[in-house]
């Protein structure tokens, strides 16, 4: 199944929307995309955030800017219980203020950040606090004041160095055109099962190809072998667990989808440049 294309409703007499989503326990966790830009502030909840091929942990205060047509979702941990999950979400089209508005010289920096958002951007530090405050004000604003706040949000992001790109260029370049439907199906499967023991034969069958043909196809489209893509995804997830969770290396190993601790240690060191325990100590001590 491909990522779900969702129609985002914009209220009548509005050119963009700011909506508060409240669930009594968990976020729906649907991997989806749409043709609006999205800015999401997590007000309450925790779990794993998926943006393209990036997997990261999220907590209260997580703030992410997502470009149009980039698949994404927030999923709560299965083993945890939640009294509620809540997010404040801004959606807008790139022509909400007119077809050529972002082409004028004064909008150059904002246009660049809109282009950059095709990979998804995590907003950190003081910029996160500033943008979150503006977003909360937008929820209750109306008329021209609401537009001024939106431009202030975009200007704050565009002027910040405290940003982290999320999805890889390989994912973005390979996702979305009609010819890549089979690869989109593979991405959907990987995002739902990366913690399992995924075999080349399984993903090749999802793509309706032989393992050899699929290996060539995947490397040609993403510029990296499938095995490398999968390992990087798992190691990226392991890094987030080691930084944010007080877990043993063994627990992180199996939670990230590795079946063997020694293999996990070797793969982690090859990609991160150090053993997982050293990585954990470096980040927990900060």
Buried (B, 14 or more C-beta within 10 A) or exposed (E): EBBEEEEBEBEEEEBBBBBEEEBEEBBEBEBBBBEBBBBBBBBBBBBBBBBBBBBBBBEEEBBBBBBBBBBBBBBBBEEEEBEEBBBBBBBBBBEBBEEEBBEEEEBEEBBEBBEBBBBBBBBBEEBBEBBBEBBBBBEEBEEEEBBEBBBBBBBBBBEBEEBEBBBBEBBBBBBBEEEBEBBBBBBBBBBBEBBEEBEBEBBBEBBEBEBEEBBEBBBEBBEBBBEEBBBBBBBBBBBBBBBBBEBEBEEBBBBBBBEEBEEBBEBBBEBBEEBBBBBBEEEEEE
